[in-house]
Amino acid sequence: MKFNWGVGILIVILLFFVTVVARVIYSSQIAVDIVAEDYYHKELNYGEQIEKINNTHNLTEKIVAYTDDLYFTLSFPKIAKPENISGHVLFFCPAKINKDIEFDILLSDSCTQRFERSKFTEPRYLIRIDWSSGTQKYYQEIEVINK
């Protein structure tokens, strides 16, 4: 068989189709987790979320995250007594939806809350803090690396 332009073009087209088919098969086997099951409901209430974020921006102190060998520690602003602060903390894992961990806010007298690092298996979490002090509601996100 003689190699000419027609054979070369045929080989290039066949390689292209094999590559496309291989990529389609590969991409169909990748697990895709959506961020939230009730995303439509959350989208409808996003105006309230924006208001919470604006309230957080107006604070003089924000929530600060600290890490050490054993704990993640969240330090809340001292705008009210710790028992007047309520809400929940979600450790959102962007890589795997089943690795999300949620806690209620239970502050110590020094307005801090600690979380054992041994409970967290993934290397990266986005802490989503939805909290309120009295009638004022706040929302803040902090990214942490779990080494």
KOLVO-657925 format. One record per atom (N, C-alpha, C, CB): y, x, z; residue in three letters. Coordinates in steps of 0.1 Angstrom, whole numbers. Each point is the difference from the previous one (the first is absolute). Glycine has a CB too. Example, Ala and Ser with C-alpha at 12.3 -4.5 7.8 and 13.67 -1.06 7.14 Angstrom:
+-------+-------+-------+------+
!     Y !     X !     Z ! rest !
+-------+-------+-------+------+
!   -57 !   132 !    78 !  ALA !
!    12 !    -9 !     0 !  ALA !
!    12 !     9 !     0 !  ALA !
!   -12 !   -19 !    12 !  ALA !
!    23 !    15 !   -19 !  SER !
!    11 !     9 !     0 !  SER !
!    11 !    -8 !     8 !  SER !
!    -6 !    12 !   -22 !  SER !
+-------+-------+-------+------+
% end
This chain:
+-------+-------+-------+------+
!     Y !     X !     Z ! rest !
+-------+-------+-------+------+
!   -12 !     8 !     0 !  MET !
!    12 !    -8 !     0 !  MET !
!    12 !     9 !     0 !  MET !
!   -12 !   -19 !    12 !  MET !
!    21 !    15 !   -20 !  LYS !
!    12 !     8 !    -2 !  LYS !
!    11 !    -5 !     9 !  LYS !
!    -6 !     5 !   -24 !  LYS !
!    14 !     3 !    31 !  PHE !
!    10 !    -4 !     9 !  PHE !
!    13 !    -1 !    -8 !  PHE !
!   -11 !    11 !    20 !  PHE !
!    17 !   -23 !   -21 !  ASN !
!    13 !    -2 !    -7 !  ASN !
!     9 !    -9 !     9 !  ASN !
!   -12 !     3 !   -23 !  ASN !
!    23 !    -7 !    17 !  TRP !
!    10 !    -7 !     8 !  TRP !
!    -6 !   -14 !     5 !  TRP !
!    18 !    11 !   -14 !  TRP !
!   -26 !   -17 !     6 !  GLY !
!    -6 !   -13 !     3 !  GLY !
!    -9 !     1 !    13 !  GLY !
!     2 !    -7 !   -24 !  GLY !
!   -10 !    18 !    24 !  VAL !
!    -9 !     2 !    12 !  VAL !
!     8 !     3 !    12 !  VAL !
!   -18 !     8 !   -15 !  VAL !
!    29 !     0 !    14 !  GLY !
!     8 !     4 !    11 !  GLY !
!     7 !   -12 !     6 !  GLY !
!     4 !    22 !   -10 !  GLY !
!     2 !   -31 !     1 !  ILE !
!     6 !   -12 !     5 !  ILE !
!   -10 !    -9 !     7 !  ILE !
!    17 !     1 !   -19 !  ILE !
!   -29 !    -3 !    13 !  LEU !
!   -10 !    -8 !     6 !  LEU !
!    -4 !     5 !    14 !  LEU !
!    -9 !    -5 !   -23 !  LEU !
!     8 !    19 !    25 !  ILE !
!    -3 !     5 !    13 !  ILE !
!    11 !    -2 !    10 !  ILE !
!   -13 !    18 !   -12 !  ILE !
!    26 !   -17 !     8 !  VAL !
!    11 !    -3 !     9 !  VAL !
!     0 !   -14 !     4 !  VAL !
!    13 !    18 !   -11 !  VAL !
!   -15 !   -27 !     2 !  ILE !
!    -1 !   -15 !     3 !  ILE !
!   -11 !    -3 !    10 !  ILE !
!    10 !    -5 !   -23 !  ILE !
!   -22 !    11 !    20 !  LEU !
!   -11 !    -3 !     9 !  LEU !
!     2 !     6 !    14 !  LEU !
!   -15 !     1 !   -20 !  LEU !
!    21 !    11 !    21 !  LEU !
!     4 !     5 !    13 !  LEU !
!    10 !    -8 !     7 !  LEU !
!    -5 !    23 !    -9 !  LEU !
!    15 !   -29 !     2 !  PHE !
!    10 !    -8 !     6 !  PHE !
!    -7 !   -13 !     6 !  PHE !
!    17 !     9 !   -17 !  PHE !
!   -26 !   -15 !     9 !  PHE !
!    -6 !   -13 !     5 !  PHE !
!   -10 !     3 !    12 !  PHE !
!     2 !    -9 !   -23 !  PHE !
!    -9 !    21 !    23 !  VAL !
!    -8 !     3 !    11 !  VAL !
!     8 !     3 !    12 !  VAL !
!   -16 !    10 !   -15 !  VAL !
!    28 !    -4 !    14 !  THR !
!     9 !     3 !    11 !  THR !
!     5 !   -14 !     6 !  THR !
!     6 !    23 !   -10 !  THR !
!    -2 !   -32 !     1 !  VAL !
!     5 !   -13 !     5 !  VAL !
!   -11 !    -8 !     7 !  VAL !
!    16 !     0 !   -19 !  VAL !
!   -28 !     0 !    14 !  VAL !
!   -11 !    -7 !     6 !  VAL !
!    -3 !     6 !    14 !  VAL !
!    -9 !    -6 !   -23 !  VAL !
!     9 !    19 !    24 !  ALA !
!    -3 !     7 !    12 !  ALA !
!    11 !    -3 !    11 !  ALA !
!   -12 !    19 !   -13 !  ALA !
!    25 !   -19 !     9 !  ARG !
!    10 !    -3 !     9 !  ARG !
!     0 !   -15 !     5 !  ARG !
!    14 !    18 !   -11 !  ARG !
!   -18 !   -27 !     2 !  VAL !
!    -1 !   -14 !     4 !  VAL !
!   -12 !    -1 !    10 !  VAL !
!     9 !    -8 !   -23 !  VAL !
!   -20 !    14 !    21 !  ILE !
!   -11 !    -1 !     9 !  ILE !
!     4 !     6 !    13 !  ILE !
!   -16 !     1 !   -19 !  ILE !
!    22 !    11 !    19 !  TYR !
!     5 !     7 !    13 !  TYR !
!     9 !    -9 !     8 !  TYR !
!    -3 !    22 !   -12 !  TYR !
!    14 !   -28 !     5 !  SER !
!    10 !    -7 !     7 !  SER !
!    -6 !   -14 !     5 !  SER !
!    18 !    11 !   -14 !  SER !
!   -28 !   -16 !     8 !  SER !
!    -6 !   -12 !     5 !  SER !
!    -8 !     2 !    13 !  SER !
!     0 !    -9 !   -24 !  SER !
!    -4 !    21 !    27 !  GLN !
!    -8 !     3 !    11 !  GLN !
!     9 !     4 !    13 !  GLN !
!   -18 !     7 !   -16 !  GLN !
!    31 !    -6 !    14 !  ILE !
!     9 !     4 !    11 !  ILE !
!     3 !   -12 !     8 !  ILE !
!    10 !    19 !   -14 !  ILE !
!   -11 !   -18 !    27 !  ALA !
!     3 !   -12 !     9 !  ALA !
!    16 !    -1 !     1 !  ALA !
!   -22 !     3 !    13 !  ALA !
!    26 !   -15 !   -15 !  VAL !
!    15 !    -3 !     1 !  VAL !
!     2 !   -10 !    11 !  VAL !
!     3 !     5 !   -25 !  VAL !
!     3 !    -1 !    36 !  ASP !
!     4 !    -9 !    11 !  ASP !
!    14 !    -4 !    -2 !  ASP !
!   -17 !    12 !    15 !  ASP !
!    19 !   -25 !   -14 !  ILE !
!    14 !    -5 !     0 !  ILE !
!     6 !     2 !    14 !  ILE !
!    -5 !   -17 !   -18 !  ILE !
!    18 !    19 !    19 !  VAL !
!     7 !     3 !    12 !  VAL !
!    -2 !   -11 !    10 !  VAL !
!    16 !    14 !   -13 !  VAL !
!   -14 !   -27 !     9 !  ALA !
!    -1 !   -11 !     9 !  ALA !
!    -7 !   -12 !    -7 !  ALA !
!    21 !     8 !    12 !  ALA !
!   -30 !   -15 !    -5 !  GLU !
!    -6 !   -11 !    -6 !  GLU !
!    10 !   -12 !    -2 !  GLU !
!   -22 !     7 !    11 !  GLU !
!    31 !    -8 !    -2 !  ASP !
!    10 !   -11 !    -1 !  ASP !
!    13 !     4 !    -5 !  ASP !
!   -11 !   -11 !    19 !  ASP !
!    11 !    19 !   -30 !  TYR !
!    12 !     6 !    -5 !  TYR !
!    10 !   -10 !    -5 !  TYR !
!   -13 !    20 !    -7 !  TYR !
!     9 !   -32 !     2 !  TYR !
!     9 !   -10 !    -5 !  TYR !
!     8 !    -6 !    11 !  TYR !
!   -16 !    -5 !   -18 !  TYR !
!     9 !     2 !    29 !  HIS !
!     7 !    -5 !    12 !  HIS !
!    10 !    10 !     5 !  HIS !
!   -20 !   -14 !     6 !  HIS !
!    16 !    27 !    -5 !  LYS !
!     9 !    10 !     4 !  LYS !
!    13 !     1 !    -9 !  LYS !
!   -20 !    12 !    11 !  LYS !
!    18 !   -13 !   -24 !  GLU !
!    11 !     1 !    -9 !  GLU !
!    10 !   -12 !     2 !  GLU !
!   -15 !    11 !   -17 !  GLU !
!    10 !   -22 !    20 !  LEU !
!     9 !   -12 !     3 !  LEU !
!     8 !     2 !    12 !  LEU !
!   -16 !   -15 !   -10 !  LEU !
!    11 !    23 !    20 !  ASN !
!     7 !     2 !    13 !  ASN !
!     7 !    14 !     0 !  ASN !
!   -16 !   -15 !    11 !  ASN !
!    18 !    21 !   -23 !  TYR !
!     6 !    14 !     0 !  TYR !
!    14 !     0 !     4 !  TYR !
!   -16 !     5 !   -18 !  TYR !
!    23 !   -16 !    17 !  GLY !
!    14 !     0 !     5 !  GLY !
!     1 !     2 !    15 !  GLY !
!     6 !   -16 !   -19 !  GLY !
!   -15 !    10 !    26 !  GLU !
!    -1 !     3 !    15 !  GLU !
!    -3 !    14 !     3 !  GLU !
!    -7 !   -23 !     3 !  GLU !
!    -1 !    29 !   -12 !  GLN !
!    -4 !    14 !     2 !  GLN !
!    13 !     9 !    -2 !  GLN !
!   -24 !    -5 !    -8 !  GLN !
!    32 !     2 !    -2 !  ILE !
!    12 !     8 !    -3 !  ILE !
!     9 !    -1 !    12 !  ILE !
!    -2 !    -4 !   -25 !  ILE !
!     3 !    -8 !    31 !  GLU !
!     9 !    -2 !    11 !  GLU !
!    -4 !     8 !    12 !  GLU !
!     5 !   -23 !    -8 !  GLU !
!   -19 !    24 !    10 !  LYS !
!    -5 !     9 !    11 !  LYS !
!     3 !    14 !    -2 !  LYS !
!   -18 !   -16 !     3 !  LYS !
!    17 !    21 !   -16 !  ILE !
!     3 !    14 !    -4 !  ILE !
!    15 !     3 !     3 !  ILE !
!   -19 !     0 !   -17 !  ILE !
!    27 !   -10 !    13 !  ASN !
!    15 !     2 !     2 !  ASN !
!     3 !     1 !    15 !  ASN !
!     5 !   -12 !   -22 !  ASN !
!   -12 !     4 !    30 !  ASN !
!     2 !     0 !    15 !  ASN !
!    -4 !    14 !     5 !  ASN !
!    -4 !   -25 !     2 !  ASN !
!    -7 !    31 !    -7 !  THR !
!    -4 !    13 !     4 !  THR !
!    10 !    11 !    -4 !  THR !
!   -24 !    -8 !    -2 !  THR !
!    30 !     7 !   -10 !  HIS !
!    10 !     9 !    -4 !  HIS !
!    12 !     0 !     8 !  HIS !
!    -9 !    -2 !   -23 !  HIS !
!    12 !    -9 !    29 !  ASN !
!    12 !    -2 !     8 !  ASN !
!    -2 !     6 !    15 !  ASN !
!     6 !   -20 !   -14 !  ASN !
!   -18 !    23 !    17 !  LEU !
!    -3 !     6 !    14 !  LEU !
!     6 !    14 !     0 !  LEU !
!   -21 !   -15 !     3 !  LEU !
!    25 !    19 !     9 !  THR !
!     5 !    14 !     2 !  THR !
!   -12 !     9 !     1 !  THR !
!    21 !    -8 !    11 !  THR !
!   -32 !     3 !    -5 !  GLU !
!   -12 !     8 !     2 !  GLU !
!   -11 !    -7 !    -8 !  GLU !
!     7 !     8 !    23 !  GLU !
!   -16 !    -1 !   -29 !  LYS !
!   -11 !    -6 !    -8 !  LYS !
!   -13 !     4 !     8 !  LYS !
!    12 !     2 !   -23 !  LYS !
!   -23 !    -8 !    19 !  ILE !
!   -13 !     4 !     5 !  ILE !
!    -3 !    14 !    -5 !  ILE !
!    -8 !   -25 !     2 !  ILE !
!     3 !    33 !     7 !  VAL !
!    -4 !    14 !    -4 !  VAL !
!   -15 !     2 !     3 !  VAL !
!    24 !     9 !     5 !  VAL !
!   -31 !    -3 !   -15 !  ALA !
!   -14 !     3 !     2 !  ALA !
!    -2 !    14 !     3 !  ALA !
!    -6 !   -18 !   -16 !  ALA !
!    -3 !    21 !    26 !  TYR !
!    -3 !    13 !     4 !  TYR !
!   -16 !     2 !    -1 !  TYR !
!    21 !     2 !    16 !  TYR !
!   -25 !     9 !   -19 !  THR !
!   -15 !     3 !     0 !  THR !
!    -3 !    12 !     7 !  THR !
!    -2 !   -11 !   -22 !  THR !
!    -9 !    11 !    29 !  ASP !
!    -5 !    12 !     7 !  ASP !
!   -15 !     0 !    -3 !  ASP !
!    18 !     0 !    18 !  ASP !
!   -26 !     8 !   -11 !  ASP !
!   -14 !     2 !    -3 !  ASP !
!    -8 !   -13 !     2 !  ASP !
!     2 !    24 !     6 !  ASP !
!     2 !   -32 !     4 !  LEU !
!    -8 !   -12 !     4 !  LEU !
!     6 !   -13 !    -4 !  LEU !
!    -8 !    14 !    18 !  LEU !
!    22 !   -15 !   -19 !  TYR !
!     6 !   -13 !    -1 !  TYR !
!    11 !     0 !   -11 !  TYR !
!    -5 !    -4 !    24 !  TYR !
!     6 !    -9 !   -30 !  PHE !
!    13 !    -3 !    -7 !  PHE !
!     8 !    -7 !    11 !  PHE !
!   -11 !    -2 !   -24 !  PHE !
!    24 !     5 !    25 !  THR !
!     8 !    -6 !    10 !  THR !
!    12 !    -6 !    -8 !  THR !
!    -7 !    15 !    18 !  THR !
!    10 !   -28 !   -15 !  LEU !
!    12 !    -6 !    -5 !  LEU !
!    10 !    -2 !    11 !  LEU !
!   -13 !   -12 !   -18 !  LEU !
!    25 !    16 !    16 !  SER !
!    11 !    -1 !    10 !  SER !
!    10 !   -10 !    -6 !  SER !
!    -3 !    24 !     8 !  SER !
!     4 !   -35 !    -1 !  PHE !
!     9 !   -11 !    -4 !  PHE !
!    14 !     2 !     6 !  PHE !
!   -20 !   -16 !    -1 !  PHE !
!    30 !    11 !    -6 !  PRO !
!    14 !     1 !     6 !  PRO !
!     1 !    -8 !    13 !  PRO !
!     9 !     3 !   -24 !  PRO !
!    -1 !     2 !    33 !  LYS !
!     1 !    -7 !    13 !  LYS !
!    11 !   -10 !    -1 !  LYS !
!    -8 !    20 !    12 !  LYS !
!     7 !   -30 !   -21 !  ILE !
!    10 !   -11 !    -1 !  ILE !
!    -3 !   -12 !     9 !  ILE !
!     3 !     7 !   -24 !  ILE !
!   -15 !    -7 !    30 !  ALA !
!    -4 !   -11 !     9 !  ALA !
!   -11 !     5 !     9 !  ALA !
!     7 !   -18 !   -16 !  ALA !
!   -10 !    10 !    26 !  LYS !
!   -11 !     4 !     9 !  LYS !
!   -13 !     0 !    -8 !  LYS !
!    12 !   -10 !    20 !  LYS !
!   -21 !    19 !   -17 !  PRO !
!   -13 !     1 !    -8 !  PRO !
!    -8 !   -13 !    -1 !  PRO !
!    -1 !    24 !     6 !  PRO !
!     2 !   -32 !     5 !  GLU !
!    -8 !   -13 !     0 !  GLU !
!     7 !   -10 !    -9 !  GLU !
!    -8 !     5 !    23 !  GLU !
!    20 !    -3 !   -27 !  ASN !
!     7 !   -10 !    -9 !  ASN !
!    -3 !     4 !   -15 !  ASN !
!    18 !    -4 !    17 !  ASN !
!   -24 !    15 !   -20 !  ILE !
!    -3 !     4 !   -13 !  ILE !
!   -14 !    -4 !    -4 !  ILE !
!    16 !    19 !     2 !  ILE !
!   -18 !   -26 !   -13 !  SER !
!   -13 !    -5 !    -4 !  SER !
!    -1 !     2 !   -15 !  SER !
!    -1 !   -17 !    18 !  SER !
!   -12 !    16 !   -23 !  GLY !
!    -2 !     1 !   -14 !  GLY !
!   -14 !     7 !    -2 !  GLY !
!    25 !     1 !    -5 !  GLY !
!   -26 !     5 !    -7 !  HIS !
!   -13 !     7 !    -3 !  HIS !
!     3 !    12 !    -9 !  HIS !
!   -13 !   -22 !     2 !  HIS !
!     3 !    31 !    -1 !  VAL !
!     1 !    13 !    -7 !  VAL !
!   -13 !     0 !    -9 !  VAL !
!    13 !    12 !    19 !  VAL !
!   -10 !   -10 !   -32 !  LEU !
!   -11 !     2 !   -10 !  LEU !
!    -1 !    14 !    -5 !  LEU !
!     2 !   -25 !    -6 !  LEU !
!   -13 !    31 !     8 !  PHE !
!    -2 !    13 !    -6 !  PHE !
!    -7 !    -3 !   -14 !  PHE !
!    -2 !    13 !    23 !  PHE !
!    11 !   -12 !   -33 !  PHE !
!    -5 !    -4 !   -14 !  PHE !
!    -5 !    12 !    -7 !  PHE !
!    17 !   -18 !    -1 !  PHE !
!   -29 !    18 !    -4 !  CYS !
!    -6 !    11 !    -7 !  CYS !
!     1 !    -3 !   -15 !  CYS !
!   -16 !     5 !    20 !  CYS !
!    24 !     2 !   -27 !  PRO !
!     2 !    -3 !   -14 !  PRO !
!   -13 !     2 !    -9 !  PRO !
!    24 !     6 !     3 !  PRO !
!   -33 !     3 !     2 !  ALA !
!   -11 !     4 !    -8 !  ALA !
!   -11 !   -11 !     1 !  ALA !
!     5 !    24 !     4 !  ALA !
!    -7 !   -30 !     8 !  LYS !
!   -11 !    -9 !     2 !  LYS !
!     4 !   -12 !     9 !  LYS !
!   -16 !    19 !    -2 !  LYS !
!    15 !   -31 !    -4 !  ILE !
!     4 !   -12 !     7 !  ILE !
!    -7 !    -3 !    13 !  ILE !
!     7 !    -9 !   -22 !  ILE !
!   -20 !    13 !    23 !  ASN !
!    -8 !    -3 !    12 !  ASN !
!     3 !    11 !    11 !  ASN !
!   -18 !   -11 !   -15 !  ASN !
!    27 !    20 !    13 !  LYS !
!     3 !    10 !    10 !  LYS !
!    13 !    -3 !     7 !  LYS !
!   -12 !    17 !   -13 !  LYS !
!    18 !   -29 !    10 !  ASP !
!    12 !    -4 !     7 !  ASP !
!    -3 !    -4 !    15 !  ASP !
!    10 !    -8 !   -22 !  ASP !
!    -1 !    12 !    31 !  ILE !
!    -2 !    -3 !    14 !  ILE !
!    13 !    -6 !     5 !  ILE !
!   -17 !    19 !     3 !  ILE !
!    15 !   -31 !     4 !  GLU !
!    12 !    -7 !     6 !  GLU !
!    -1 !    -1 !    15 !  GLU !
!     2 !   -13 !   -21 !  GLU !
!    10 !    15 !    27 !  PHE !
!     1 !     0 !    15 !  PHE !
!    12 !    -9 !     4 !  PHE !
!   -10 !    23 !     2 !  PHE !
!     9 !   -30 !     9 !  ASP !
!    11 !    -7 !     6 !  ASP !
!     9 !    11 !     7 !  ASP !
!   -13 !   -22 !     3 !  ASP !
!    26 !    19 !    -2 !  ILE !
!     9 !     9 !     7 !  ILE !
!    -1 !    -2 !    15 !  ILE !
!    16 !     1 !   -20 !  ILE !
!   -20 !     9 !    27 !  LEU !
!    -1 !     0 !    14 !  LEU !
!     7 !    13 !     5 !  LEU !
!   -22 !   -14 !     0 !  LEU !
!    34 !    13 !     4 !  LEU !
!     8 !    12 !     3 !  LEU !
!    -1 !     4 !    14 !  LEU !
!    16 !    -6 !   -18 !  LEU !
!   -15 !    19 !    21 !  SER !
!     0 !     6 !    13 !  SER !
!    15 !    -2 !     6 !  SER !
!   -19 !    17 !    -5 !  SER !
!    21 !   -13 !    17 !  ASP !
!    13 !    -1 !     6 !  ASP !
!    11 !     9 !    -8 !  ASP !
!   -11 !    -5 !    22 !  ASP !
!     6 !    15 !   -28 !  SER !
!     9 !     9 !    -8 !  SER !
!     1 !    -4 !   -14 !  SER !
!    -6 !    18 !    15 !  SER !
!     3 !   -31 !   -19 !  CYS !
!     1 !    -5 !   -13 !  CYS !
!    -8 !     8 !   -11 !  CYS !
!    23 !    -9 !     6 !  CYS !
!   -35 !    13 !    -2 !  THR !
!    -9 !     7 !    -9 !  THR !
!   -13 !    -7 !     0 !  THR !
!    12 !    22 !     4 !  THR !
!   -19 !   -20 !   -15 !  GLN !
!   -14 !    -4 !    -1 !  GLN !
!    -8 !    11 !    -7 !  GLN !
!     7 !   -25 !    -1 !  GLN !
!   -19 !    27 !     6 !  ARG !
!    -9 !    11 !    -5 !  ARG !
!   -12 !    -6 !    -6 !  ARG !
!     8 !    16 !    18 !  ARG !
!   -13 !    -9 !   -29 !  PHE !
!   -12 !    -4 !    -7 !  PHE !
!    -9 !    12 !    -1 !  PHE !
!    13 !   -18 !   -13 !  PHE !
!   -26 !    17 !    16 !  GLU !
!    -9 !    11 !    -1 !  GLU !
!    -2 !     4 !   -14 !  GLU !
!   -11 !    -8 !    21 !  GLU !
!    12 !    20 !   -24 !  ARG !
!    -2 !     5 !   -14 !  ARG !
!   -15 !    -1 !    -4 !  ARG !
!    20 !    15 !     3 !  ARG !
!   -29 !   -15 !     6 !  SER !
!   -14 !     0 !    -3 !  SER !
!    -4 !   -14 !    -7 !  SER !
!    -4 !    15 !    19 !  SER !
!    12 !   -25 !   -18 !  LYS !
!    -2 !   -13 !    -6 !  LYS !
!     3 !     0 !   -15 !  LYS !
!     4 !   -11 !    21 !  LYS !
!     3 !    21 !   -26 !  PHE !
!     5 !     1 !   -13 !  PHE !
!    -7 !    10 !    -8 !  PHE !
!    22 !    -7 !     7 !  PHE !
!   -29 !     3 !   -18 !  THR !
!    -9 !     9 !    -7 !  THR !
!     7 !     5 !   -13 !  THR !
!   -20 !   -12 !     9 !  THR !
!    30 !     5 !   -14 !  GLU !
!     6 !     4 !   -13 !  GLU !
!    11 !    10 !     3 !  GLU !
!    -6 !   -22 !   -10 !  GLU !
!     9 !    31 !     0 !  PRO !
!    11 !    10 !     2 !  PRO !
!    14 !    -5 !    -1 !  PRO !
!   -16 !    15 !   -10 !  PRO !
!    19 !   -27 !     5 !  ARG !
!    13 !    -5 !    -2 !  ARG !
!     1 !   -15 !     4 !  ARG !
!     5 !    18 !   -18 !  ARG !
!     5 !   -21 !    26 !  TYR !
!     3 !   -14 !     4 !  TYR !
!    14 !    -3 !    -1 !  TYR !
!   -20 !     0 !    15 !  TYR !
!    24 !   -12 !   -19 !  LEU !
!    13 !    -5 !     0 !  LEU !
!     1 !   -10 !    12 !  LEU !
!     3 !     3 !   -25 !  LEU !
!     5 !     0 !    35 !  ILE !
!     1 !    -8 !    12 !  ILE !
!    10 !   -11 !    -3 !  ILE !
!    -6 !    19 !    16 !  ILE !
!     2 !   -31 !   -16 !  ARG !
!     9 !   -12 !    -2 !  ARG !
!     2 !    -7 !    13 !  ARG !
!    -8 !    -3 !   -24 !  ARG !
!    20 !     4 !    29 !  ILE !
!     4 !    -6 !    13 !  ILE !
!     8 !   -12 !    -2 !  ILE !
!    -1 !    23 !    11 !  ILE !
!    -4 !   -35 !    -7 !  ASP !
!     7 !   -12 !    -1 !  ASP !
!     2 !    -5 !    15 !  ASP !
!   -10 !    -6 !   -23 !  ASP !
!    22 !     7 !    27 !  TRP !
!     3 !    -3 !    15 !  TRP !
!    12 !    -8 !     2 !  TRP !
!   -11 !    21 !     5 !  TRP !
!    12 !   -26 !     7 !  SER !
!    12 !    -8 !     3 !  SER !
!     4 !     3 !    15 !  SER !
!    -6 !   -18 !   -16 !  SER !
!    19 !    17 !    18 !  SER !
!     6 !     2 !    14 !  SER !
!     9 !   -13 !     2 !  SER !
!    -1 !    26 !    -1 !  SER !
!    -4 !   -35 !     9 !  GLY !
!     7 !   -12 !     2 !  GLY !
!    -1 !    -9 !   -13 !  GLY !
!    16 !    11 !    16 !  GLY !
!    -5 !   -15 !   -22 !  THR !
!     0 !    -7 !   -12 !  THR !
!     2 !     8 !   -12 !  THR !
!     9 !   -19 !    12 !  THR !
!    -6 !    32 !   -11 !  GLN !
!     2 !     9 !   -11 !  GLN !
!   -13 !     6 !    -5 !  GLN !
!    23 !     5 !     9 !  GLN !
!   -25 !    -6 !   -22 !  LYS !
!   -13 !     6 !    -5 !  LYS !
!     3 !    12 !    -8 !  LYS !
!   -10 !   -23 !    -1 !  LYS !
!     0 !    33 !     1 !  TYR !
!     2 !    13 !    -7 !  TYR !
!   -13 !     3 !    -7 !  TYR !
!    16 !     8 !    18 !  TYR !
!   -15 !     1 !   -28 !  TYR !
!   -11 !     5 !    -7 !  TYR !
!     3 !    15 !    -4 !  TYR !
!    -6 !   -23 !    -9 !  TYR !
!    -4 !    32 !    11 !  GLN !
!     2 !    14 !    -4 !  GLN !
!   -14 !     5 !    -5 !  GLN !
!    19 !     3 !    17 !  GLN !
!   -18 !     6 !   -26 !  GLU !
!   -12 !     7 !    -5 !  GLU !
!     2 !    15 !     2 !  GLU !
!    -5 !   -18 !   -17 !  GLU !
!    -6 !    25 !    22 !  ILE !
!     0 !    14 !     3 !  ILE !
!   -13 !     6 !    -6 !  ILE !
!    14 !    -3 !    21 !  ILE !
!   -13 !    13 !   -29 !  GLU !
!   -12 !     7 !    -5 !  GLU !
!    -5 !    11 !     9 !  GLU !
!     7 !    -6 !   -24 !  GLU !
!   -20 !     6 !    27 !  VAL !
!    -6 !    10 !     8 !  VAL !
!   -12 !     7 !    -6 !  VAL !
!     8 !   -12 !    20 !  VAL !
!   -10 !    24 !   -18 !  ILE !
!   -11 !     8 !    -5 !  ILE !
!   -10 !     3 !    11 !  ILE !
!    14 !    10 !   -18 !  ILE !
!   -26 !   -14 !    17 !  ASN !
!   -11 !     2 !    10 !  ASN !
!    -8 !    12 !    -4 !  ASN !
!    -1 !   -25 !     5 !  ASN !
!     4 !    37 !     1 !  LYS !
!    -7 !    12 !    -4 !  LYS !
!   -12 !     2 !     8 !  LYS !
!    22 !    10 !    -6 !  LYS !
+-------+-------+-------+------+
% end
